[in-house]
Amino acid sequence: MLITNAHIINEGHETQGDVLIKNGRIEKIGKLIEPLPGVRIIDAKGGWLLPGMIDDQVHFREPGLTHKGDLATESAAAVAGGITSFMDMPNTIPNATTREALAQKYRLAEGRAHANYAFYFGAANDNLEELKRLRPNEACGVKVFMGASTGNMLVDDPRTLEGIFANCPHLIATHCEDTPTIKANEERWKARYGEDIPVGEHPRIRSAEACYKSTALAMGLAKKYGSTLHVLHLTTAKELEFFPPDPLKDKRITGEACVHHLFMDESWYATRGNGVKCNPAIKSAQDRAALVQAVKDGRLDIIATDHAPHTAQEKAQKYVKAPSGLPLVQHAILMLLELVKRGELNLRTVVQRTSHAVADRFGIPERGYIREGYWADLVLVDPHRPTTVSRDNVLYKCGWSPVEGVTFAHSIAATWVNGELAWDGTAVAAKPAGHRLQFR
């Protein structure tokens, strides 16, 4: 396959050229590549060709919660949104807190995932010895819920936390919110409103103080033991003081922003209600602006989605019972490109934080860049054709999106996964093309 007339954004540069794909990999990058006999030609017509987004944080809900989403449906939505690889979280049923449960998730994904895939191992209060036995390539990292979660996955035993940070053989990825602080806040709001708490109070309940306290704990443990730490979905300006704008290669501790925290602020609660309820919470306009600036200056290294679907019926419950989480993978890149259009970010930064930095941080070989010899995981953006989101065109199994009714200035014209055209601008390919991700 030959992609011609592309505006290529890669490694801090923007160039015009062609890309030849052969045997799933990028065979050649250049100007006016001569097509070989039998080669399919796709004219990019000046569209933006980017390395596909590597999403290091999703909840695709399989096994055990497949009424919300599954590996096939959510990965199909992901490639429609230009995401070519994903890393799935362990809070499924059963929790991926044993190596056997982790292996079962890989078996479920084989031949069904439209994007490349990897899975986190889940830390718990009682599985430290199992964690120590993890081998290279068994997991993309170890997820530690240092805030409220389901089942056994809240790690709140100080001795266990010390043991994880002292002994973990993999990257540690943390959800940082202090549970006692959140519970105390929730009780105060329940005393005032009962179960019908206004959703606009969510960022006061899942407060900046709760985030800061937990992040400070994680940072202290990582520095004490020299751990490799990645702090997920940061939401507050105050937490950013922990993250210097050093080059990624010099960091053992990195931070992440998610697309909804960069795109939305607390004003969205008034019109979207529980549809934008997530943990950690979407916070103030000032926090949003600080996160965008931190992405620009390199304090935050990676952009992810934290895609977490729930059914519309589940979301329609009163605040206390409505689950937290948003479906996001189909429109994540479009949300970031809207920030580019506004002048808040630039294309090169978006590519760096969604592709290059993820491959480098997690040690994913031969992906995340448009380079000869690398796997052809690519996304073509049409900068002139807008996308209006409606329930008729979302691909999530849950059937809704928090950005319904929004018109984005761009569209995803095509997505390639391992050299296969996984999305042609109108439909997802019938045959899934995802491979299991490998790690150095």
C-alpha positions as CSV (number, residue, x, y, z in Angstrom):
1,M,0.0,0.0,0.0
2,L,1.3,3.5,-0.9
3,I,0.1,6.6,0.9
4,T,0.8,9.6,-1.3
5,N,0.6,13.4,-0.9
6,A,0.6,13.3,2.9
7,H,1.5,16.1,5.4
8,I,3.6,14.0,7.8
9,I,3.9,15.1,11.4
10,N,6.7,13.1,13.1
11,E,9.5,13.6,15.5
12,G,9.1,17.3,15.8
13,H,9.0,17.9,12.0
14,E,6.3,18.5,9.4
15,T,7.1,17.3,5.9
16,Q,5.3,16.5,2.6
17,G,5.8,13.0,1.3
18,D,4.7,9.4,0.6
19,V,4.8,6.3,2.8
20,L,5.1,2.8,1.4
21,I,3.8,0.0,3.5
22,K,4.9,-3.6,2.9
23,N,4.4,-6.7,5.0
24,G,2.9,-4.7,7.8
25,R,5.8,-2.3,8.1
26,I,6.9,1.0,6.8
27,E,9.1,0.1,3.8
28,K,10.0,3.6,2.6
29,I,9.3,7.3,3.4
30,G,10.1,9.8,0.7
31,K,8.9,12.2,-1.9
32,L,7.2,10.8,-5.1
33,I,7.8,7.1,-4.3
34,E,7.3,5.1,-7.5
35,P,4.5,2.6,-7.0
36,L,5.3,-1.0,-7.6
37,P,2.9,-3.3,-9.6
38,G,-0.1,-4.4,-7.5
39,V,0.4,-1.7,-4.9
40,R,-2.8,0.0,-3.7
41,I,-2.5,3.8,-3.7
42,I,-4.3,6.0,-1.2
43,D,-4.1,9.7,-1.9
44,A,-3.9,11.6,1.3
45,K,-4.7,14.8,-0.5
46,G,-2.6,16.8,1.9
47,G,-4.1,15.3,5.0
48,W,-2.1,15.0,8.2
49,L,-0.4,11.6,8.6
50,L,0.5,10.9,12.2
51,P,1.8,7.9,14.1
52,G,-1.3,6.2,15.7
53,M,-2.1,7.1,19.3
54,I,-0.9,4.6,21.9
55,D,-3.4,4.8,24.7
56,D,-1.8,3.7,27.9
57,Q,-5.1,3.8,29.9
58,V,-8.4,2.2,29.0
59,H,-11.1,0.1,30.6
60,F,-12.5,-2.1,27.9
61,R,-14.6,-4.1,30.5
62,E,-13.8,-7.6,29.4
63,P,-14.1,-10.0,31.1
64,G,-17.0,-9.7,33.4
65,L,-18.5,-6.3,32.5
66,T,-19.2,-6.9,28.9
67,H,-22.7,-5.3,29.0
68,K,-20.7,-2.0,29.0
69,G,-18.1,-2.8,26.4
70,D,-15.7,-5.5,25.3
71,L,-12.4,-5.9,23.6
72,A,-13.9,-6.1,20.1
73,T,-16.3,-3.3,20.3
74,E,-14.1,-0.8,22.2
75,S,-11.0,-1.5,20.1
76,A,-13.2,-1.0,16.9
77,A,-14.2,2.5,18.3
78,A,-10.5,3.1,19.1
79,V,-9.3,2.6,15.5
80,A,-12.1,4.7,14.2
81,G,-10.6,7.4,16.4
82,G,-7.0,6.9,15.3
83,I,-5.9,4.8,18.3
84,T,-3.7,1.9,17.1
85,S,-2.6,0.4,20.5
86,F,-4.1,0.3,23.9
87,M,-3.2,-0.8,27.5
88,D,-6.2,-2.1,29.5
89,M,-6.7,-1.8,33.2
90,P,-7.0,-4.7,35.6
91,N,-10.4,-3.9,37.4
92,T,-12.4,-6.4,35.3
93,I,-14.2,-9.4,36.8
94,P,-12.2,-11.3,37.9
95,N,-9.6,-8.6,38.7
96,A,-6.3,-9.2,36.9
97,T,-4.5,-9.7,40.1
98,T,-3.0,-13.1,39.3
99,R,-0.8,-14.1,36.4
100,E,-3.4,-16.6,35.3
101,A,-6.1,-13.9,35.1
102,L,-3.8,-11.7,33.2
103,A,-3.0,-14.6,30.7
104,Q,-6.7,-15.1,30.2
105,K,-7.2,-11.5,29.1
106,Y,-4.5,-12.0,26.5
107,R,-6.3,-15.1,25.3
108,L,-9.6,-13.1,25.0
109,A,-7.9,-10.4,22.9
110,E,-6.2,-12.7,20.5
111,G,-7.8,-12.4,17.1
112,R,-10.5,-10.0,18.4
113,A,-8.7,-6.7,19.1
114,H,-8.8,-4.3,16.2
115,A,-5.8,-2.4,17.8
116,N,-2.6,-3.7,19.4
117,Y,-3.1,-4.6,23.0
118,A,-1.4,-5.1,26.4
119,F,-2.7,-5.5,29.9
120,Y,-1.8,-4.2,33.4
121,F,-1.3,-6.4,36.3
122,G,-3.4,-5.2,39.3
123,A,-1.8,-4.7,42.7
124,A,-3.9,-5.7,45.8
125,N,-3.4,-5.8,49.5
126,D,-2.7,-9.5,49.3
127,N,-0.8,-10.4,46.1
128,L,2.7,-9.0,46.6
129,E,4.3,-12.4,46.1
130,E,2.5,-12.9,42.8
131,L,3.5,-9.4,41.7
132,K,7.2,-10.2,42.4
133,R,6.9,-13.2,40.0
134,L,5.9,-11.1,37.0
135,R,8.1,-11.7,34.0
136,P,9.0,-9.3,31.2
137,N,6.2,-9.0,28.6
138,E,3.6,-10.4,31.0
139,A,2.2,-7.0,31.6
140,C,2.7,-3.4,30.4
141,G,2.9,-2.3,34.0
142,V,1.5,-2.7,37.5
143,K,-1.6,-0.7,38.4
144,V,-2.0,0.6,41.9
145,F,-5.3,2.1,42.9
146,M,-4.2,4.5,45.7
147,G,-7.8,5.7,45.7
148,A,-11.3,4.3,45.9
149,S,-11.9,1.4,43.5
150,T,-14.0,-1.8,43.3
151,G,-13.4,-5.1,45.1
152,N,-10.0,-5.8,46.5
153,M,-8.1,-3.4,44.3
154,L,-7.8,-0.4,46.7
155,V,-4.3,-0.7,48.1
156,D,-4.5,1.1,51.4
157,D,-2.2,-1.0,53.6
158,P,0.9,1.1,54.2
159,R,3.1,-2.1,54.4
160,T,1.8,-3.3,51.1
161,L,2.4,0.0,49.4
162,E,6.0,0.0,50.7
163,G,6.4,-3.6,49.5
164,I,5.1,-2.8,46.0
165,F,7.3,0.3,45.6
166,A,10.3,-1.6,47.0
167,N,9.9,-4.8,44.9
168,C,7.9,-4.1,41.8
169,P,9.8,-5.4,38.7
170,H,7.7,-3.3,36.3
171,L,6.6,0.3,35.8
172,I,4.1,1.3,38.6
173,A,1.1,3.2,37.3
174,T,-0.9,4.9,40.1
175,H,-4.5,6.3,40.4
176,C,-3.9,8.9,43.1
177,E,-6.9,10.0,45.2
178,D,-7.0,9.8,49.0
179,T,-9.9,7.7,50.0
180,P,-10.4,8.9,53.6
181,T,-10.6,12.5,52.3
182,I,-13.1,11.6,49.7
183,K,-15.3,9.7,52.1
184,A,-15.3,12.5,54.6
185,N,-16.3,15.0,51.8
186,E,-19.0,12.7,50.6
187,E,-20.5,12.3,54.1
188,R,-20.7,16.1,54.4
189,W,-22.5,16.5,51.1
190,K,-24.8,13.6,51.9
191,A,-25.8,15.3,55.1
192,R,-26.8,18.3,53.1
193,Y,-28.4,16.7,50.0
194,G,-29.0,13.0,50.8
195,E,-28.3,10.8,47.7
196,D,-29.4,13.5,45.3
197,I,-26.1,15.4,45.5
198,P,-25.8,17.8,42.5
199,V,-23.2,16.4,40.1
200,G,-21.5,19.8,40.0
201,E,-20.2,19.1,43.5
202,H,-18.2,16.1,42.2
203,P,-14.9,18.1,42.0
204,R,-15.4,19.2,45.6
205,I,-16.0,15.6,46.8
206,R,-13.2,14.1,44.7
207,S,-11.2,17.2,45.7
208,A,-7.9,18.7,44.7
209,E,-6.7,18.1,48.3
210,A,-7.5,14.3,47.9
211,C,-5.5,14.2,44.7
212,Y,-2.6,16.1,46.1
213,K,-2.3,14.1,49.3
214,S,-2.3,10.8,47.4
215,T,0.1,12.0,44.7
216,A,2.5,13.2,47.4
217,L,2.5,9.8,49.0
218,A,3.2,8.0,45.7
219,M,6.0,10.5,44.9
220,G,7.6,10.0,48.3
221,L,7.5,6.2,48.0
222,A,9.0,6.3,44.5
223,K,11.8,8.5,45.5
224,K,12.5,6.4,48.6
225,Y,12.8,3.2,46.6
226,G,14.0,4.5,43.2
227,S,10.8,3.1,41.6
228,T,9.7,3.6,38.0
229,L,6.5,5.5,38.6
230,H,3.9,6.8,36.2
231,V,1.1,8.9,37.7
232,L,-2.1,8.6,35.8
233,H,-4.7,11.2,34.9
234,L,-3.6,14.3,36.9
235,T,-6.3,16.9,37.3
236,T,-5.0,19.8,39.4
237,A,-2.7,22.7,39.1
238,K,-1.3,22.0,42.6
239,E,-0.1,18.5,41.7
240,L,2.0,19.8,38.9
241,E,4.7,21.1,41.3
242,F,5.8,17.4,41.6
243,F,6.7,17.2,37.9
244,P,9.7,19.1,36.5
245,P,9.9,19.9,32.7
246,D,12.9,17.6,32.3
247,P,13.5,15.5,29.1
248,L,11.6,12.2,29.3
249,K,14.8,10.2,29.0
250,D,16.0,11.7,32.3
251,K,12.9,10.8,34.3
252,R,12.1,7.9,36.5
253,I,8.8,9.5,37.5
254,T,6.4,10.7,34.8
255,G,2.9,12.2,34.7
256,E,-0.1,11.9,32.4
257,A,-3.1,14.0,31.4
258,C,-6.3,12.7,29.9
259,V,-8.1,14.1,27.0
260,H,-11.3,15.0,28.9
261,H,-9.4,16.9,31.6
262,L,-7.6,18.9,28.9
263,F,-10.8,19.5,26.9
264,M,-13.5,20.0,29.6
265,D,-13.9,21.9,32.8
266,E,-16.5,21.9,35.6
267,S,-18.9,24.0,33.5
268,W,-19.7,20.8,31.6
269,Y,-21.6,19.4,34.6
270,A,-24.4,21.9,34.1
271,T,-25.4,20.4,30.7
272,R,-23.9,16.9,30.8
273,G,-24.6,15.9,34.3
274,N,-23.4,12.4,35.3
275,G,-22.3,12.0,31.6
276,V,-19.0,13.7,32.6
277,K,-18.7,12.2,36.1
278,C,-15.4,10.5,36.3
279,N,-12.6,9.8,38.8
280,P,-10.5,11.8,39.3
281,A,-13.0,14.6,38.7
282,I,-13.0,17.2,35.9
283,K,-12.1,20.3,37.8
284,S,-11.9,24.1,37.3
285,A,-11.1,26.1,34.2
286,Q,-7.9,27.1,36.0
287,D,-6.9,23.5,36.5
288,R,-7.6,22.7,32.9
289,A,-5.5,25.6,31.7
290,A,-2.6,24.5,34.0
291,L,-2.8,20.9,32.6
292,V,-2.6,22.1,29.0
293,Q,0.4,24.3,29.9
294,A,2.1,21.3,31.6
295,V,1.5,19.2,28.5
296,K,3.1,22.0,26.4
297,D,6.2,22.5,28.6
298,G,6.9,18.8,29.3
299,R,5.9,18.6,32.9
300,L,3.3,16.0,31.8
301,D,4.7,13.5,29.4
302,I,1.8,11.4,28.1
303,I,-1.8,12.0,27.0
304,A,-4.3,9.1,27.4
305,T,-8.1,8.6,27.5
306,D,-9.0,6.6,30.6
307,H,-11.9,5.3,28.4
308,A,-14.4,3.8,30.8
309,P,-17.9,3.1,29.4
310,H,-21.0,2.6,31.4
311,T,-24.6,2.2,30.1
312,A,-26.8,5.2,29.7
313,Q,-29.2,3.6,32.2
314,E,-26.4,3.3,34.8
315,K,-25.4,6.9,34.3
316,A,-29.0,8.1,34.7
317,Q,-29.1,7.2,38.4
318,K,-28.8,9.7,41.1
319,Y,-25.3,11.1,41.8
320,V,-24.3,8.7,44.6
321,K,-25.2,5.6,42.6
322,A,-24.2,6.7,39.1
323,P,-20.8,5.1,38.2
324,S,-17.8,7.2,37.2
325,G,-16.2,7.0,33.8
326,L,-16.6,8.2,30.2
327,P,-16.3,6.5,26.8
328,L,-13.7,8.5,24.9
329,V,-11.5,6.6,22.5
330,Q,-13.4,7.4,19.3
331,H,-13.1,11.1,19.7
332,A,-9.9,11.6,21.7
333,I,-7.7,12.7,18.9
334,L,-10.4,15.0,17.6
335,M,-10.6,16.6,21.0
336,L,-6.9,17.3,21.0
337,L,-7.0,18.6,17.5
338,E,-9.7,21.1,18.6
339,L,-7.1,22.4,21.2
340,V,-4.7,22.7,18.3
341,K,-7.3,24.7,16.3
342,R,-7.7,27.0,19.3
343,G,-4.0,27.6,19.6
344,E,-3.6,25.9,22.9
345,L,-1.5,23.0,21.6
346,N,0.4,22.3,18.4
347,L,0.4,19.2,16.3
348,R,4.0,18.2,17.1
349,T,3.3,18.3,20.8
350,V,0.1,16.2,20.4
351,V,2.1,13.5,18.4
352,Q,4.9,13.6,21.0
353,R,2.6,13.1,23.9
354,T,0.2,10.5,22.3
355,S,2.7,8.4,20.4
356,H,6.5,9.0,20.8
357,A,6.5,9.4,24.5
358,V,4.3,6.4,25.2
359,A,6.5,4.1,23.1
360,D,9.6,5.5,24.8
361,R,8.3,5.4,28.4
362,F,6.9,1.9,28.2
363,G,9.7,0.5,26.1
364,I,7.6,-0.5,23.1
365,P,9.9,-1.4,20.2
366,E,9.2,-0.4,16.6
367,R,6.1,1.5,17.3
368,G,5.1,5.1,18.1
369,Y,7.0,6.7,15.2
370,I,6.8,7.0,11.4
371,R,10.2,5.3,10.7
372,E,11.3,2.9,8.0
373,G,11.3,-0.6,9.4
374,Y,8.7,0.2,12.1
375,W,5.2,-1.3,12.2
376,A,2.8,0.8,10.1
377,D,0.5,2.1,12.9
378,L,-0.7,5.3,11.3
379,V,-3.7,7.7,11.3
380,L,-4.7,10.0,8.5
381,V,-6.6,13.2,9.6
382,D,-8.7,15.2,7.2
383,P,-8.3,18.8,8.4
384,H,-11.1,20.1,6.2
385,R,-13.9,17.7,6.9
386,P,-15.7,18.2,10.3
387,T,-17.2,15.5,12.5
388,T,-20.5,15.9,14.4
389,V,-20.9,13.4,17.2
390,S,-24.3,11.8,17.6
391,R,-25.7,8.5,19.0
392,D,-26.1,7.4,15.4
393,N,-22.4,7.4,14.7
394,V,-20.8,6.3,18.0
395,L,-19.3,2.8,18.0
396,Y,-19.1,2.2,21.7
397,K,-21.1,-0.7,23.0
398,C,-22.7,1.6,25.6
399,G,-24.1,3.6,22.7
400,W,-23.5,7.2,23.9
401,S,-20.7,9.8,24.1
402,P,-20.1,12.7,26.5
403,V,-19.4,14.9,23.5
404,E,-22.7,14.2,21.7
405,G,-23.8,17.3,19.7
406,V,-20.2,18.6,19.4
407,T,-18.9,19.4,16.0
408,F,-15.1,18.9,15.7
409,A,-13.2,20.7,12.9
410,H,-11.4,17.5,11.7
411,S,-12.2,13.9,10.9
412,I,-10.3,10.6,11.0
413,A,-10.0,9.7,7.4
414,A,-8.1,6.4,7.8
415,T,-6.3,4.3,10.4
416,W,-3.7,1.5,9.7
417,V,-2.8,-1.1,12.3
418,N,0.2,-3.3,11.4
419,G,-0.1,-2.1,7.8
420,E,-3.8,-3.1,7.5
421,L,-6.4,-0.5,6.8
422,A,-8.4,-0.9,10.1
423,W,-10.6,2.2,9.4
424,D,-11.3,3.7,6.0
425,G,-13.2,6.8,7.2
426,T,-16.6,5.1,7.2
427,A,-16.3,1.6,8.5
428,V,-14.0,-0.6,10.7
429,A,-12.4,-3.5,8.9
430,A,-14.2,-6.8,9.4
431,K,-10.9,-8.7,10.3
432,P,-9.2,-7.4,13.5
433,A,-5.5,-6.5,12.9
434,G,-4.2,-6.0,16.4
435,H,-1.1,-7.7,17.7
436,R,0.0,-8.3,21.3
437,L,2.4,-5.5,22.2
438,Q,5.9,-6.4,23.2
439,F,8.1,-4.5,25.7
440,R,11.9,-4.1,26.0
